[in-house]
Amino acid sequence: LLRLILGELSPDGGECRLPPDWVISHVDQATPSDTRPAIEYVLDGDGELRAIEADLAAAEQAGDGTAIARAHARIESADGYTARSRASRLLHGLGFLPGQEESPVDTFSGGWRMRLNLAQALMCRSDLLLLDEPTNHLDLDAVIWLEGWLREYPGTLLLISHDRDFLDGVAGHILNIERGQLTLYTGNYTTFESVRAARLAHQQAQYEKQQREITHMKAFVERFRYKATK
């Protein structure tokens, strides 16, 4: 489903439509290789801000005062002047030590580089955030921090996880795919399991009642099969 949304897969039937102006963020599964400081790698997650910064640099090189002023206004509108501090908070929340934000990306192990990918995805000011098993490379403190961050995320979060405690702390809806059908449940994962179990129990009770009625009707037919009045 996530790959379909990202355009990496095509539907076998039907179509996948998304709002054309949506900004979609996801965690790159490739391990990054970069000699730049970690914080610069995380800041790349805000593509709009990076584009404005490029425009500002071009305007400064051209000596275009009007374009420079316009670029600064766009940076302020994009909350760009707090971007570096926000990126630093993301890194610290995900377990990086003070000062490590200036360390080159290449100096970190594979697991910590995946944390950098996660920080980059969270840095994006997105409308839709796609996360596939985001706790895989995190310790408990980082998982707890991520729960809090995701609860405050203003966009739509689509999350895949086998960590039930994490789902309970983050998810507000569970989309259950079963027998070719989609059912949306409101609440966390524990609520989903409880409601689904109750629904299945009700279906089983209805099935058993139906079987008793069928048995009774068959017995009635066999008993009075040759009596026209019945």
Salt bridges, closest charged atoms under 4 A:
GLU8 OE1 - ARG3 NE 3.61
GLU15 OE2 - ARG17 NE 3.93
ASP34 OD2 - ARG36 NH2 3.10
GLU40 OE1 - ARG50 NH2 2.90
GLU40 OE2 - ARG84 NH1 2.86
ASP44 OD2 - ARG36 NH2 2.43
ASP44 OD1 - ARG50 NE 2.82
ASP46 OD2 - ARG125 NE 2.89
GLU48 OE1 - ARG125 NH2 2.98
GLU53 OE1 - ARG50 NH1 2.98
ASP55 OD2 - ARG74 NH1 3.05
ASP79 OD2 - ARG86 NE 3.72
GLU101 OE1 - HIS92 NE2 3.37
GLU102 OE2 - ARG84 NH2 3.07
GLU133 OE2 - HIS162 ND1 2.37
ASP139 OD2 - ARG115 NH2 3.94
GLU147 OE1 - ARG151 NH1 3.67
GLU178 OE2 - ARG196 NH2 2.71
GLU193 OE2 - ARG164 NH1 2.68
GLU222 OE2 - ARG225 NH2 2.30
